[in-house]
Amino acid sequence: MGPLGKLHNIIIHIRSSANYIKQFIDLAGRRIPLNNYTRWNSWFRMLNVALKKETNINKYVKANFDSLKQDYLTPQD
């Protein structure tokens, strides 16, 4: 799975519910773009925004830890 897969799963979780989207936007002030196979730079855009919003992602994961245990990004990631 690796760190990119974990980040992808976190973003999928955020987008799975309107409440989760609102919760994350309240924390970070914006959405994180989701990677896809038709846009060449989609992985880069996702990582670029995720690095800028790293603390907000960590807060979101900790707030929803029960459903995101396996996707927790460790410092080694």
C-alpha positions, -999 to 999 in steps of 0.1 A, spaced: 0 0 0 27 25 10 23 62 19 7 72 -14 -20 45 -10 -26 56 26 -30 92 15 -53 82 -13 -75 62 12 -77 92 36 -89 114 7 -114 88 -3 -127 87 33 -130 125 34 -150 125 2 -173 96 13 -197 118 32 -209 154 31 -202 156 69 -166 144 64 -161 169 37 -174 197 59 -153 186 88 -121 186 67 -129 220 51 -135 235 85 -100 222 95 -80 229 63 -100 256 45 -101 236 13 -103 201 -3 -74 180 -14 -76 171 -51 -80 134 -57 -55 116 -80 -69 99 -112 -55 81 -142 -66 106 -169 -47 136 -155 -9 134 -157 -2 157 -128 -30 146 -105 -7 127 -81 16 157 -80 -13 181 -72 -26 157 -45 8 155 -29 15 192 -32 -17 202 -14 -14 173 12 21 185 22 8 220 27 -21 207 48 -2 180 67 -12 191 102 -49 194 91 -48 159 77 -33 145 109 -60 162 130 -87 148 107 -72 112 109 -70 115 147 -106 127 149 -117 97 128 -92 72 140 -116 43 143 -122 41 106 -87 52 95 -65 31 117 -48 13 89 -42 45 69 -26 65 97 5 82 82 35 77 105 66 100 105 84 74 85 58 77 58 
